[in-house]
Amino acid sequence: MTLLAADEPAPYEVLRPQGNTSVILTCEHAGVAVPRQLDNLGLGPDDYKCHYAVDIGVRDVTHYLSELLDAPAILGNYSRLVVDLNRDVDHPTTFATTGDDKIVLGNLDLSEQDKTKRLTEIYHPYQKALAAMLDRAQAAGGVPLVVSVHSYTPVFFNFRRPWEIAFMYAADDRLSLSLMARFRARGYQVGDNEPYDHRILKGGAINRHAGVRRLPCTLVEFRNDLISNKKDAFFWAKLLADDLQEILAERTVCTYYDGLQLPYDPEKERTYFADLVERAKRGEP
């Protein structure tokens, strides 16, 4: 028996597949859909308005960025609680059992068969579609800039996050540093590999897809209270789109990365989020 019924949403949505730009947008946490078969994972409607189920505001931001840049974009349609598209398949949070300490009953004691259904019908189709987008862009002779769009909460447990926008990167920091400098010049407080350090988190989309191809890339995190309505989402999308267009025109980072890769500690990644939560509960960054 399959997980998704014929009338349920596809695993992902693609915008402007023939877009006329070198930017490719990804948005793993854009969706709130849950397969009917999973009975909302034992949660109520209000849970799916919270950040632990969806990155608030990012679907609108990604739609605006795609329009402003004429850029191809891929967006996940299912809640990150069903399966997290921005994790490796064996990461402890790929099938999250809690959201802000609230138990996700539908993810407790999952069988391998249950996990396989979600991976086969939702996770892998998204990853394959994104890989195909990058294949086509590279086959056409371009060097795509990969921008992964996410959002974060102003307060995480007892830690108030001071940044309005943040950029994450692993070994290749070129695109992130260029964008950080532009937003700081406007007077914004900008997070540098905050609130999640992608020098440790190798399972995310920018590392798994762009990093291994040595493509210029960044993961942008917007503070979700700043993009929670369409007007504000457009404002921030326009700022980022303007900067990306400048970077494309300058062509200073529009080349393959030729530097060293960072060492990888799988145990440090495995415990990263649990450690982050414990620090946040103490009010620490």
C-alpha positions, 0 to 999 in steps of 0.5 A, spaced: 500 500 500 502 506 498 503 512 502 500 518 498 493 517 495 492 519 487 488 526 490 494 528 495 499 533 493 505 531 489 512 531 494 514 538 491 512 544 487 517 546 481 517 554 479 520 556 472 523 550 470 526 554 464 528 560 468 533 565 465 538 566 470 544 562 474 540 562 480 537 555 483 532 556 489 531 550 494 525 550 499 525 544 503 521 546 509 515 550 505 509 545 506 504 543 511 501 537 507 501 530 511 498 524 508 491 522 510 494 515 512 498 518 517 492 522 521 496 528 522 501 525 526 497 525 532 497 533 532 492 539 531 491 544 526 495 549 530 501 545 530 502 546 523 502 553 523 508 553 528 515 553 526 517 545 528 512 543 522 513 548 517 518 554 516 513 560 516 513 565 510 518 561 506 513 559 501 512 566 499 519 568 499 521 563 494 515 565 490 517 572 490 525 570 489 523 566 483 519 571 480 524 577 481 530 573 478 526 569 473 529 563 477 528 555 477 525 553 484 523 547 488 519 547 494 517 541 498 510 540 499 509 536 505 511 538 513 518 537 515 514 532 521 513 527 515 520 527 513 525 532 513 528 534 506 534 538 509 537 532 513 540 525 511 536 519 511 539 516 518 539 523 522 536 523 528 531 529 526 529 526 519 523 523 523 522 528 528 519 525 535 518 532 538 517 539 536 519 544 541 518 539 546 511 537 544 511 529 542 509 527 535 505 521 536 505 519 529 513 519 529 514 514 535 516 507 534 516 508 527 518 501 523 523 501 517 517 500 513 514 506 515 520 510 514 521 507 507 514 509 505 516 516 506 523 516 504 520 513 497 514 517 496 516 524 498 524 524 500 527 521 494 523 524 489 525 531 492 532 530 492 532 527 485 528 532 482 533 537 485 539 533 482 536 533 475 535 541 476 542 542 477 544 537 472 540 540 466 544 547 469 551 544 468 549 541 462 547 547 459 554 550 461 553 554 466 555 555 474 548 555 478 548 559 484 544 555 489 540 558 494 536 554 500 531 558 503 529 557 510 526 561 516 527 561 524 524 563 530 525 570 534 526 566 540 528 559 541 527 556 548 530 561 552 535 564 547 533 570 544 536 570 537 539 577 535 539 576 527 534 579 522 537 575 517 543 569 517 547 566 511 550 559 512 555 555 509 560 550 509 567 550 506 565 555 500 563 561 504 564 566 498 556 567 496 555 567 504 560 572 505 558 577 499 551 577 501 552 578 509 556 584 507 551 587 503 546 586 508 550 589 514 551 595 509 544 596 510 544 596 517 542 589 519 544 584 524 546 578 520 548 571 523 554 568 520 553 560 520 547 562 525 542 559 528 545 553 525 552 551 523 553 548 516 560 547 517 558 541 522 551 539 518 553 536 512 546 533 511 543 539 509 541 541 501 546 546 500 552 541 502 549 534 499 547 537 492 551 544 491 557 542 496 559 536 492 559 539 486 563 545 488 557 550 486 557 557 489 551 556 494 548 559 501 543 557 505 539 563 507 535 564 514 530 569 515 527 571 522 520 568 521 516 574 524 519 579 519 516 575 513 510 572 516 505 576 511 506 577 503 508 584 504 514 583 508 515 577 505 516 581 498 520 586 502 525 581 504 525 577 497 526 584 493 533 585 498 536 578 497 534 578 489 537 585 488 543 583 491 543 576 487 543 580 481 549 584 483 553 578 484 551 575 478 553 581 474 559 582 478 561 574 477 566 574 482 563 568 485 560 565 479 565 559 479 566 552 481 569 552 488 577 550 488 578 550 495 579 545 501 573 541 504 572 541 511 573 535 515 567 531 517 565 529 524 559 525 523 558 524 531 558 531 532 553 532 527 548 527 530 548 530 537 548 537 534 541 539 535 540 536 541 546 540 544 543 546 541 537 545 544 540 544 551 544 551 550 538 554 548 534 552 554 540 555 558 539 562 554 545 561 551 547 561 543 
